[in-house]
Amino acid sequence: MKPLFLFLFIVITASCFGQNKDEIAIKNILANQERSWNEGSLEKYMIGYWNHDSLLFIGKNGPYFGYKKL
């Protein structure tokens, strides 16, 4: 019974700390956005967002759809 618990503990622990490809890709996008924001480059920052007309931003002048208007 102890080997079973040990095996389950190892498998569960490994799965909790492992990162899949999607998680790594998302963290890379966020890191790139942070770097771009700190550089003051809005164009590079926006690369992490969905480039589509359905994307909605709301600013002081009202809503914007897509980010080519920004």
mmCIF file of the N, C-alpha and C atoms, coordinates in Angstrom:
data_MODEL
# 
_entry.id   MODEL 
# 
loop_
_atom_site.group_PDB 
_atom_site.id 
_atom_site.type_symbol 
_atom_site.label_atom_id 
_atom_site.label_alt_id 
_atom_site.label_comp_id 
_atom_site.label_asym_id 
_atom_site.label_entity_id 
_atom_site.label_seq_id 
_atom_site.pdbx_PDB_ins_code 
_atom_site.Cartn_x 
_atom_site.Cartn_y 
_atom_site.Cartn_z 
_atom_site.occupancy 
_atom_site.B_iso_or_equiv 
_atom_site.pdbx_formal_charge 
_atom_site.auth_seq_id 
_atom_site.auth_comp_id 
_atom_site.auth_asym_id 
_atom_site.auth_atom_id 
_atom_site.pdbx_PDB_model_num 
ATOM 1   N N  . MET A 1 1  ? 0.817   -1.192 0.000   1.00 0.00 ? 1  MET A N  1 
ATOM 2   C CA . MET A 1 1  ? 0.000   0.000  0.000   1.00 0.00 ? 1  MET A CA 1 
ATOM 3   C C  . MET A 1 1  ? 0.865   1.263  0.000   1.00 0.00 ? 1  MET A C  1 
ATOM 4   N N  . LYS A 1 2  ? 1.998   1.231  0.721   1.00 0.00 ? 2  LYS A N  1 
ATOM 5   C CA . LYS A 1 2  ? 2.887   2.387  0.759   1.00 0.00 ? 2  LYS A CA 1 
ATOM 6   C C  . LYS A 1 2  ? 3.453   2.726  -0.616  1.00 0.00 ? 2  LYS A C  1 
ATOM 7   N N  . PRO A 1 3  ? 3.850   1.715  -1.415  1.00 0.00 ? 3  PRO A N  1 
ATOM 8   C CA . PRO A 1 3  ? 4.345   2.071  -2.762  1.00 0.00 ? 3  PRO A CA 1 
ATOM 9   C C  . PRO A 1 3  ? 3.284   2.761  -3.617  1.00 0.00 ? 3  PRO A C  1 
ATOM 10  N N  . LEU A 1 4  ? 2.028   2.370  -3.456  1.00 0.00 ? 4  LEU A N  1 
ATOM 11  C CA . LEU A 1 4  ? 0.954   3.003  -4.212  1.00 0.00 ? 4  LEU A CA 1 
ATOM 12  C C  . LEU A 1 4  ? 0.822   4.476  -3.825  1.00 0.00 ? 4  LEU A C  1 
ATOM 13  N N  . PHE A 1 5  ? 0.833   4.765  -2.526  1.00 0.00 ? 5  PHE A N  1 
ATOM 14  C CA . PHE A 1 5  ? 0.742   6.148  -2.072  1.00 0.00 ? 5  PHE A CA 1 
ATOM 15  C C  . PHE A 1 5  ? 1.950   6.960  -2.532  1.00 0.00 ? 5  PHE A C  1 
ATOM 16  N N  . LEU A 1 6  ? 3.109   6.369  -2.483  1.00 0.00 ? 6  LEU A N  1 
ATOM 17  C CA . LEU A 1 6  ? 4.313   7.050  -2.940  1.00 0.00 ? 6  LEU A CA 1 
ATOM 18  C C  . LEU A 1 6  ? 4.225   7.365  -4.428  1.00 0.00 ? 6  LEU A C  1 
ATOM 19  N N  . PHE A 1 7  ? 3.771   6.388  -5.196  1.00 0.00 ? 7  PHE A N  1 
ATOM 20  C CA . PHE A 1 7  ? 3.612   6.586  -6.637  1.00 0.00 ? 7  PHE A CA 1 
ATOM 21  C C  . PHE A 1 7  ? 2.603   7.704  -6.921  1.00 0.00 ? 7  PHE A C  1 
ATOM 22  N N  . LEU A 1 8  ? 1.457   7.680  -6.253  1.00 0.00 ? 8  LEU A N  1 
ATOM 23  C CA . LEU A 1 8  ? 0.438   8.711  -6.461  1.00 0.00 ? 8  LEU A CA 1 
ATOM 24  C C  . LEU A 1 8  ? 0.951   10.091 -6.047  1.00 0.00 ? 8  LEU A C  1 
ATOM 25  N N  . PHE A 1 9  ? 1.692   10.149 -4.951  1.00 0.00 ? 9  PHE A N  1 
ATOM 26  C CA . PHE A 1 9  ? 2.256   11.418 -4.505  1.00 0.00 ? 9  PHE A CA 1 
ATOM 27  C C  . PHE A 1 9  ? 3.203   11.987 -5.545  1.00 0.00 ? 9  PHE A C  1 
ATOM 28  N N  . ILE A 1 10 ? 4.052   11.152 -6.109  1.00 0.00 ? 10 ILE A N  1 
ATOM 29  C CA . ILE A 1 10 ? 5.012   11.606 -7.120  1.00 0.00 ? 10 ILE A CA 1 
ATOM 30  C C  . ILE A 1 10 ? 4.297   12.075 -8.379  1.00 0.00 ? 10 ILE A C  1 
ATOM 31  N N  . VAL A 1 11 ? 3.314   11.321 -8.821  1.00 0.00 ? 11 VAL A N  1 
ATOM 32  C CA . VAL A 1 11 ? 2.580   11.683 -10.041 1.00 0.00 ? 11 VAL A CA 1 
ATOM 33  C C  . VAL A 1 11 ? 1.821   12.993 -9.847  1.00 0.00 ? 11 VAL A C  1 
ATOM 34  N N  . ILE A 1 12 ? 1.145   13.138 -8.716  1.00 0.00 ? 12 ILE A N  1 
ATOM 35  C CA . ILE A 1 12 ? 0.373   14.354 -8.468  1.00 0.00 ? 12 ILE A CA 1 
ATOM 36  C C  . ILE A 1 12 ? 1.301   15.556 -8.322  1.00 0.00 ? 12 ILE A C  1 
ATOM 37  N N  . THR A 1 13 ? 2.395   15.389 -7.618  1.00 0.00 ? 13 THR A N  1 
ATOM 38  C CA . THR A 1 13 ? 3.352   16.475 -7.437  1.00 0.00 ? 13 THR A CA 1 
ATOM 39  C C  . THR A 1 13 ? 3.955   16.898 -8.773  1.00 0.00 ? 13 THR A C  1 
ATOM 40  N N  . ALA A 1 14 ? 4.327   15.944 -9.586  1.00 0.00 ? 14 ALA A N  1 
ATOM 41  C CA . ALA A 1 14 ? 4.922   16.255 -10.888 1.00 0.00 ? 14 ALA A CA 1 
ATOM 42  C C  . ALA A 1 14 ? 3.924   16.969 -11.792 1.00 0.00 ? 14 ALA A C  1 
ATOM 43  N N  . SER A 1 15 ? 2.674   16.577 -11.741 1.00 0.00 ? 15 SER A N  1 
ATOM 44  C CA . SER A 1 15 ? 1.679   17.205 -12.610 1.00 0.00 ? 15 SER A CA 1 
ATOM 45  C C  . SER A 1 15 ? 1.347   18.616 -12.141 1.00 0.00 ? 15 SER A C  1 
ATOM 46  N N  . CYS A 1 16 ? 1.475   18.881 -10.858 1.00 0.00 ? 16 CYS A N  1 
ATOM 47  C CA . CYS A 1 16 ? 1.194   20.221 -10.340 1.00 0.00 ? 16 CYS A CA 1 
ATOM 48  C C  . CYS A 1 16 ? 2.278   21.217 -10.735 1.00 0.00 ? 16 CYS A C  1 
ATOM 49  N N  . PHE A 1 17 ? 3.516   20.765 -10.818 1.00 0.00 ? 17 PHE A N  1 
ATOM 50  C CA . PHE A 1 17 ? 4.615   21.672 -11.097 1.00 0.00 ? 17 PHE A CA 1 
ATOM 51  C C  . PHE A 1 17 ? 5.011   21.710 -12.567 1.00 0.00 ? 17 PHE A C  1 
ATOM 52  N N  . GLY A 1 18 ? 4.517   20.799 -13.356 1.00 0.00 ? 18 GLY A N  1 
ATOM 53  C CA . GLY A 1 18 ? 4.837   20.793 -14.779 1.00 0.00 ? 18 GLY A CA 1 
ATOM 54  C C  . GLY A 1 18 ? 4.044   21.861 -15.505 1.00 0.00 ? 18 GLY A C  1 
ATOM 55  N N  . GLN A 1 19 ? 4.641   22.446 -16.524 1.00 0.00 ? 19 GLN A N  1 
ATOM 56  C CA . GLN A 1 19 ? 3.952   23.448 -17.326 1.00 0.00 ? 19 GLN A CA 1 
ATOM 57  C C  . GLN A 1 19 ? 3.734   22.885 -18.718 1.00 0.00 ? 19 GLN A C  1 
ATOM 58  N N  . ASN A 1 20 ? 2.519   23.049 -19.194 1.00 0.00 ? 20 ASN A N  1 
ATOM 59  C CA . ASN A 1 20 ? 2.268   22.597 -20.548 1.00 0.00 ? 20 ASN A CA 1 
ATOM 60  C C  . ASN A 1 20 ? 2.623   23.706 -21.537 1.00 0.00 ? 20 ASN A C  1 
ATOM 61  N N  . LYS A 1 21 ? 2.569   23.403 -22.800 1.00 0.00 ? 21 LYS A N  1 
ATOM 62  C CA . LYS A 1 21 ? 2.983   24.346 -23.848 1.00 0.00 ? 21 LYS A CA 1 
ATOM 63  C C  . LYS A 1 21 ? 2.151   25.618 -23.832 1.00 0.00 ? 21 LYS A C  1 
ATOM 64  N N  . ASP A 1 22 ? 0.840   25.492 -23.587 1.00 0.00 ? 22 ASP A N  1 
ATOM 65  C CA . ASP A 1 22 ? -0.029  26.668 -23.579 1.00 0.00 ? 22 ASP A CA 1 
ATOM 66  C C  . ASP A 1 22 ? 0.339   27.619 -22.443 1.00 0.00 ? 22 ASP A C  1 
ATOM 67  N N  . GLU A 1 23 ? 0.586   27.061 -21.265 1.00 0.00 ? 23 GLU A N  1 
ATOM 68  C CA . GLU A 1 23 ? 0.939   27.898 -20.125 1.00 0.00 ? 23 GLU A CA 1 
ATOM 69  C C  . GLU A 1 23 ? 2.256   28.631 -20.357 1.00 0.00 ? 23 GLU A C  1 
ATOM 70  N N  . ILE A 1 24 ? 3.216   27.950 -20.924 1.00 0.00 ? 24 ILE A N  1 
ATOM 71  C CA . ILE A 1 24 ? 4.502   28.576 -21.236 1.00 0.00 ? 24 ILE A CA 1 
ATOM 72  C C  . ILE A 1 24 ? 4.316   29.683 -22.270 1.00 0.00 ? 24 ILE A C  1 
ATOM 73  N N  . ALA A 1 25 ? 3.500   29.435 -23.293 1.00 0.00 ? 25 ALA A N  1 
ATOM 74  C CA . ALA A 1 25 ? 3.257   30.439 -24.333 1.00 0.00 ? 25 ALA A CA 1 
ATOM 75  C C  . ALA A 1 25 ? 2.575   31.675 -23.751 1.00 0.00 ? 25 ALA A C  1 
ATOM 76  N N  . ILE A 1 26 ? 1.612   31.469 -22.868 1.00 0.00 ? 26 ILE A N  1 
ATOM 77  C CA . ILE A 1 26 ? 0.905   32.597 -22.254 1.00 0.00 ? 26 ILE A CA 1 
ATOM 78  C C  . ILE A 1 26 ? 1.854   33.414 -21.386 1.00 0.00 ? 26 ILE A C  1 
ATOM 79  N N  . LYS A 1 27 ? 2.700   32.730 -20.612 1.00 0.00 ? 27 LYS A N  1 
ATOM 80  C CA . LYS A 1 27 ? 3.660   33.452 -19.773 1.00 0.00 ? 27 LYS A CA 1 
ATOM 81  C C  . LYS A 1 27 ? 4.651   34.239 -20.621 1.00 0.00 ? 27 LYS A C  1 
ATOM 82  N N  . ASN A 1 28 ? 5.042   33.703 -21.768 1.00 0.00 ? 28 ASN A N  1 
ATOM 83  C CA . ASN A 1 28 ? 5.936   34.431 -22.664 1.00 0.00 ? 28 ASN A CA 1 
ATOM 84  C C  . ASN A 1 28 ? 5.263   35.677 -23.233 1.00 0.00 ? 28 ASN A C  1 
ATOM 85  N N  . ILE A 1 29 ? 3.998   35.556 -23.615 1.00 0.00 ? 29 ILE A N  1 
ATOM 86  C CA . ILE A 1 29 ? 3.249   36.705 -24.132 1.00 0.00 ? 29 ILE A CA 1 
ATOM 87  C C  . ILE A 1 29 ? 3.151   37.789 -23.076 1.00 0.00 ? 29 ILE A C  1 
ATOM 88  N N  . LEU A 1 30 ? 2.832   37.401 -21.843 1.00 0.00 ? 30 LEU A N  1 
ATOM 89  C CA . LEU A 1 30 ? 2.715   38.381 -20.769 1.00 0.00 ? 30 LEU A CA 1 
ATOM 90  C C  . LEU A 1 30 ? 4.059   39.049 -20.462 1.00 0.00 ? 30 LEU A C  1 
ATOM 91  N N  . ALA A 1 31 ? 5.135   38.271 -20.494 1.00 0.00 ? 31 ALA A N  1 
ATOM 92  C CA . ALA A 1 31 ? 6.468   38.845 -20.258 1.00 0.00 ? 31 ALA A CA 1 
ATOM 93  C C  . ALA A 1 31 ? 6.828   39.840 -21.367 1.00 0.00 ? 31 ALA A C  1 
ATOM 94  N N  . ASN A 1 32 ? 6.505   39.498 -22.611 1.00 0.00 ? 32 ASN A N  1 
ATOM 95  C CA . ASN A 1 32 ? 6.770   40.410 -23.729 1.00 0.00 ? 32 ASN A CA 1 
ATOM 96  C C  . ASN A 1 32 ? 5.929   41.682 -23.613 1.00 0.00 ? 32 ASN A C  1 
ATOM 97  N N  . GLN A 1 33 ? 4.669   41.520 -23.179 1.00 0.00 ? 33 GLN A N  1 
ATOM 98  C CA . GLN A 1 33 ? 3.822   42.692 -23.000 1.00 0.00 ? 33 GLN A CA 1 
ATOM 99  C C  . GLN A 1 33 ? 4.367   43.591 -21.885 1.00 0.00 ? 33 GLN A C  1 
ATOM 100 N N  . GLU A 1 34 ? 4.817   42.995 -20.805 1.00 0.00 ? 34 GLU A N  1 
ATOM 101 C CA . GLU A 1 34 ? 5.386   43.784 -19.703 1.00 0.00 ? 34 GLU A CA 1 
ATOM 102 C C  . GLU A 1 34 ? 6.613   44.565 -20.172 1.00 0.00 ? 34 GLU A C  1 
ATOM 103 N N  . ARG A 1 35 ? 7.480   43.903 -20.913 1.00 0.00 ? 35 ARG A N  1 
ATOM 104 C CA . ARG A 1 35 ? 8.682   44.547 -21.431 1.00 0.00 ? 35 ARG A CA 1 
ATOM 105 C C  . ARG A 1 35 ? 8.316   45.695 -22.372 1.00 0.00 ? 35 ARG A C  1 
ATOM 106 N N  . SER A 1 36 ? 7.360   45.445 -23.264 1.00 0.00 ? 36 SER A N  1 
ATOM 107 C CA . SER A 1 36 ? 6.937   46.470 -24.217 1.00 0.00 ? 36 SER A CA 1 
ATOM 108 C C  . SER A 1 36 ? 6.294   47.660 -23.515 1.00 0.00 ? 36 SER A C  1 
ATOM 109 N N  . TRP A 1 37 ? 5.487   47.384 -22.497 1.00 0.00 ? 37 TRP A N  1 
ATOM 110 C CA . TRP A 1 37 ? 4.833   48.455 -21.744 1.00 0.00 ? 37 TRP A CA 1 
ATOM 111 C C  . TRP A 1 37 ? 5.881   49.325 -21.063 1.00 0.00 ? 37 TRP A C  1 
ATOM 112 N N  . ASN A 1 38 ? 6.876   48.676 -20.453 1.00 0.00 ? 38 ASN A N  1 
ATOM 113 C CA . ASN A 1 38 ? 7.923   49.422 -19.762 1.00 0.00 ? 38 ASN A CA 1 
ATOM 114 C C  . ASN A 1 38 ? 8.799   50.215 -20.726 1.00 0.00 ? 38 ASN A C  1 
ATOM 115 N N  . GLU A 1 39 ? 8.902   49.762 -21.964 1.00 0.00 ? 39 GLU A N  1 
ATOM 116 C CA . GLU A 1 39 ? 9.642   50.502 -22.994 1.00 0.00 ? 39 GLU A CA 1 
ATOM 117 C C  . GLU A 1 39 ? 8.810   51.647 -23.566 1.00 0.00 ? 39 GLU A C  1 
ATOM 118 N N  . GLY A 1 40 ? 7.504   51.620 -23.304 1.00 0.00 ? 40 GLY A N  1 
ATOM 119 C CA . GLY A 1 40 ? 6.622   52.652 -23.843 1.00 0.00 ? 40 GLY A CA 1 
ATOM 120 C C  . GLY A 1 40 ? 6.182   52.371 -25.264 1.00 0.00 ? 40 GLY A C  1 
ATOM 121 N N  . SER A 1 41 ? 6.271   51.124 -25.690 1.00 0.00 ? 41 SER A N  1 
ATOM 122 C CA . SER A 1 41 ? 5.905   50.760 -27.057 1.00 0.00 ? 41 SER A CA 1 
ATOM 123 C C  . SER A 1 41 ? 4.510   50.126 -27.087 1.00 0.00 ? 41 SER A C  1 
ATOM 124 N N  . LEU A 1 42 ? 3.506   50.958 -27.392 1.00 0.00 ? 42 LEU A N  1 
ATOM 125 C CA . LEU A 1 42 ? 2.134   50.462 -27.452 1.00 0.00 ? 42 LEU A CA 1 
ATOM 126 C C  . LEU A 1 42 ? 1.954   49.460 -28.588 1.00 0.00 ? 42 LEU A C  1 
ATOM 127 N N  . GLU A 1 43 ? 2.644   49.683 -29.702 1.00 0.00 ? 43 GLU A N  1 
ATOM 128 C CA . GLU A 1 43 ? 2.511   48.782 -30.846 1.00 0.00 ? 43 GLU A CA 1 
ATOM 129 C C  . GLU A 1 43 ? 2.969   47.364 -30.478 1.00 0.00 ? 43 GLU A C  1 
ATOM 130 N N  . LYS A 1 44 ? 4.120   47.245 -29.822 1.00 0.00 ? 44 LYS A N  1 
ATOM 131 C CA . LYS A 1 44 ? 4.613   45.929 -29.414 1.00 0.00 ? 44 LYS A CA 1 
ATOM 132 C C  . LYS A 1 44 ? 3.732   45.329 -28.320 1.00 0.00 ? 44 LYS A C  1 
ATOM 133 N N  . TYR A 1 45 ? 3.242   46.172 -27.415 1.00 0.00 ? 45 TYR A N  1 
ATOM 134 C CA . TYR A 1 45 ? 2.382   45.706 -26.328 1.00 0.00 ? 45 TYR A CA 1 
ATOM 135 C C  . TYR A 1 45 ? 1.111   45.062 -26.870 1.00 0.00 ? 45 TYR A C  1 
ATOM 136 N N  . MET A 1 46 ? 0.544   45.653 -27.908 1.00 0.00 ? 46 MET A N  1 
ATOM 137 C CA . MET A 1 46 ? -0.727  45.177 -28.451 1.00 0.00 ? 46 MET A CA 1 
ATOM 138 C C  . MET A 1 46 ? -0.610  43.851 -29.196 1.00 0.00 ? 46 MET A C  1 
ATOM 139 N N  . ILE A 1 47 ? 0.604   43.414 -29.510 1.00 0.00 ? 47 ILE A N  1 
ATOM 140 C CA . ILE A 1 47 ? 0.782   42.146 -30.224 1.00 0.00 ? 47 ILE A CA 1 
ATOM 141 C C  . ILE A 1 47 ? 0.188   40.979 -29.431 1.00 0.00 ? 47 ILE A C  1 
ATOM 142 N N  . GLY A 1 48 ? 0.176   41.084 -28.112 1.00 0.00 ? 48 GLY A N  1 
ATOM 143 C CA . GLY A 1 48 ? -0.359  40.009 -27.280 1.00 0.00 ? 48 GLY A CA 1 
ATOM 144 C C  . GLY A 1 48 ? -1.870  39.890 -27.305 1.00 0.00 ? 48 GLY A C  1 
ATOM 145 N N  . TYR A 1 49 ? -2.554  40.881 -27.880 1.00 0.00 ? 49 TYR A N  1 
ATOM 146 C CA . TYR A 1 49 ? -4.008  40.850 -27.931 1.00 0.00 ? 49 TYR A CA 1 
ATOM 147 C C  . TYR A 1 49 ? -4.511  40.258 -29.241 1.00 0.00 ? 49 TYR A C  1 
ATOM 148 N N  . TRP A 1 50 ? -5.735  39.824 -29.214 1.00 0.00 ? 50 TRP A N  1 
ATOM 149 C CA . TRP A 1 50 ? -6.417  39.255 -30.379 1.00 0.00 ? 50 TRP A CA 1 
ATOM 150 C C  . TRP A 1 50 ? -6.615  40.364 -31.396 1.00 0.00 ? 50 TRP A C  1 
ATOM 151 N N  . ASN A 1 51 ? -6.066  40.211 -32.578 1.00 0.00 ? 51 ASN A N  1 
ATOM 152 C CA . ASN A 1 51 ? -6.178  41.226 -33.618 1.00 0.00 ? 51 ASN A CA 1 
ATOM 153 C C  . ASN A 1 51 ? -7.460  40.978 -34.411 1.00 0.00 ? 51 ASN A C  1 
ATOM 154 N N  . HIS A 1 52 ? -8.557  41.511 -33.893 1.00 0.00 ? 52 HIS A N  1 
ATOM 155 C CA . HIS A 1 52 ? -9.856  41.294 -34.510 1.00 0.00 ? 52 HIS A CA 1 
ATOM 156 C C  . HIS A 1 52 ? -10.754 42.493 -34.211 1.00 0.00 ? 52 HIS A C  1 
ATOM 157 N N  . ASP A 1 53 ? -11.699 42.753 -35.091 1.00 0.00 ? 53 ASP A N  1 
ATOM 158 C CA . ASP A 1 53 ? -12.614 43.882 -34.913 1.00 0.00 ? 53 ASP A CA 1 
ATOM 159 C C  . ASP A 1 53 ? -13.553 43.704 -33.724 1.00 0.00 ? 53 ASP A C  1 
ATOM 160 N N  . SER A 1 54 ? -13.698 42.498 -33.215 1.00 0.00 ? 54 SER A N  1 
ATOM 161 C CA . SER A 1 54 ? -14.572 42.256 -32.066 1.00 0.00 ? 54 SER A CA 1 
ATOM 162 C C  . SER A 1 54 ? -13.909 42.582 -30.737 1.00 0.00 ? 54 SER A C  1 
ATOM 163 N N  . LEU A 1 55 ? -12.617 42.838 -30.745 1.00 0.00 ? 55 LEU A N  1 
ATOM 164 C CA . LEU A 1 55 ? -11.911 43.191 -29.522 1.00 0.00 ? 55 LEU A CA 1 
ATOM 165 C C  . LEU A 1 55 ? -12.379 44.569 -29.074 1.00 0.00 ? 55 LEU A C  1 
ATOM 166 N N  . LEU A 1 56 ? -12.766 44.707 -27.811 1.00 0.00 ? 56 LEU A N  1 
ATOM 167 C CA . LEU A 1 56 ? -13.342 45.945 -27.306 1.00 0.00 ? 56 LEU A CA 1 
ATOM 168 C C  . LEU A 1 56 ? -12.464 46.560 -26.231 1.00 0.00 ? 56 LEU A C  1 
ATOM 169 N N  . PHE A 1 57 ? -12.110 47.827 -26.428 1.00 0.00 ? 57 PHE A N  1 
ATOM 170 C CA . PHE A 1 57 ? -11.433 48.628 -25.419 1.00 0.00 ? 57 PHE A CA 1 
ATOM 171 C C  . PHE A 1 57 ? -12.337 49.800 -25.092 1.00 0.00 ? 57 PHE A C  1 
ATOM 172 N N  . ILE A 1 58 ? -12.396 50.161 -23.826 1.00 0.00 ? 58 ILE A N  1 
ATOM 173 C CA . ILE A 1 58 ? -13.208 51.297 -23.416 1.00 0.00 ? 58 ILE A CA 1 
ATOM 174 C C  . ILE A 1 58 ? -12.290 52.333 -22.783 1.00 0.00 ? 58 ILE A C  1 
ATOM 175 N N  . GLY A 1 59 ? -12.274 53.508 -23.357 1.00 0.00 ? 59 GLY A N  1 
ATOM 176 C CA . GLY A 1 59 ? -11.440 54.594 -22.858 1.00 0.00 ? 59 GLY A CA 1 
ATOM 177 C C  . GLY A 1 59 ? -12.281 55.807 -22.505 1.00 0.00 ? 59 GLY A C  1 
ATOM 178 N N  . LYS A 1 60 ? -11.617 56.909 -22.209 1.00 0.00 ? 60 LYS A N  1 
ATOM 179 C CA . LYS A 1 60 ? -12.343 58.118 -21.806 1.00 0.00 ? 60 LYS A CA 1 
ATOM 180 C C  . LYS A 1 60 ? -13.198 58.688 -22.930 1.00 0.00 ? 60 LYS A C  1 
ATOM 181 N N  . ASN A 1 61 ? -12.859 58.389 -24.184 1.00 0.00 ? 61 ASN A N  1 
ATOM 182 C CA . ASN A 1 61 ? -13.640 58.878 -25.322 1.00 0.00 ? 61 ASN A CA 1 
ATOM 183 C C  . ASN A 1 61 ? -14.654 57.857 -25.824 1.00 0.00 ? 61 ASN A C  1 
ATOM 184 N N  . GLY A 1 62 ? -14.839 56.774 -25.098 1.00 0.00 ? 62 GLY A N  1 
ATOM 185 C CA . GLY A 1 62 ? -15.821 55.774 -25.477 1.00 0.00 ? 62 GLY A CA 1 
ATOM 186 C C  . GLY A 1 62 ? -15.167 54.481 -25.915 1.00 0.00 ? 62 GLY A C  1 
ATOM 187 N N  . PRO A 1 63 ? -15.973 53.562 -26.456 1.00 0.00 ? 63 PRO A N  1 
ATOM 188 C CA . PRO A 1 63 ? -15.444 52.246 -26.834 1.00 0.00 ? 63 PRO A CA 1 
ATOM 189 C C  . PRO A 1 63 ? -14.697 52.268 -28.167 1.00 0.00 ? 63 PRO A C  1 
ATOM 190 N N  . TYR A 1 64 ? -13.703 51.419 -28.266 1.00 0.00 ? 64 TYR A N  1 
ATOM 191 C CA . TYR A 1 64 ? -12.963 51.187 -29.510 1.00 0.00 ? 64 TYR A CA 1 
ATOM 192 C C  . TYR A 1 64 ? -13.035 49.706 -29.829 1.00 0.00 ? 64 TYR A C  1 
ATOM 193 N N  . PHE A 1 65 ? -13.316 49.399 -31.066 1.00 0.00 ? 65 PHE A N  1 
ATOM 194 C CA . PHE A 1 65 ? -13.325 48.016 -31.511 1.00 0.00 ? 65 PHE A CA 1 
ATOM 195 C C  . PHE A 1 65 ? -12.076 47.772 -32.346 1.00 0.00 ? 65 PHE A C  1 
ATOM 196 N N  . GLY A 1 66 ? -11.370 46.702 -32.019 1.00 0.00 ? 66 GLY A N  1 
ATOM 197 C CA . GLY A 1 66 ? -10.107 46.440 -32.671 1.00 0.00 ? 66 GLY A CA 1 
ATOM 198 C C  . GLY A 1 66 ? -9.050  47.355 -32.078 1.00 0.00 ? 66 GLY A C  1 
ATOM 199 N N  . TYR A 1 67 ? -7.793  47.173 -32.470 1.00 0.00 ? 67 TYR A N  1 
ATOM 200 C CA . TYR A 1 67 ? -6.787  48.059 -31.904 1.00 0.00 ? 67 TYR A CA 1 
ATOM 201 C C  . TYR A 1 67 ? -6.006  48.838 -32.941 1.00 0.00 ? 67 TYR A C  1 
ATOM 202 N N  . LYS A 1 68 ? -6.444  48.830 -34.176 1.00 0.00 ? 68 LYS A N  1 
ATOM 203 C CA . LYS A 1 68 ? -5.764  49.641 -35.180 1.00 0.00 ? 68 LYS A CA 1 
ATOM 204 C C  . LYS A 1 68 ? -6.098  51.121 -35.001 1.00 0.00 ? 68 LYS A C  1 
ATOM 205 N N  . LYS A 1 69 ? -7.212  51.436 -34.343 1.00 0.00 ? 69 LYS A N  1 
ATOM 206 C CA . LYS A 1 69 ? -7.585  52.830 -34.104 1.00 0.00 ? 69 LYS A CA 1 
ATOM 207 C C  . LYS A 1 69 ? -6.752  53.443 -33.001 1.00 0.00 ? 69 LYS A C  1 
ATOM 208 N N  . LEU A 1 70 ? -6.207  52.612 -32.119 1.00 0.00 ? 70 LEU A N  1 
ATOM 209 C CA . LEU A 1 70 ? -5.443  53.150 -30.996 1.00 0.00 ? 70 LEU A CA 1 
ATOM 210 C C  . LEU A 1 70 ? -4.172  53.655 -31.525 1.00 0.00 ? 70 LEU A C  1 
# 
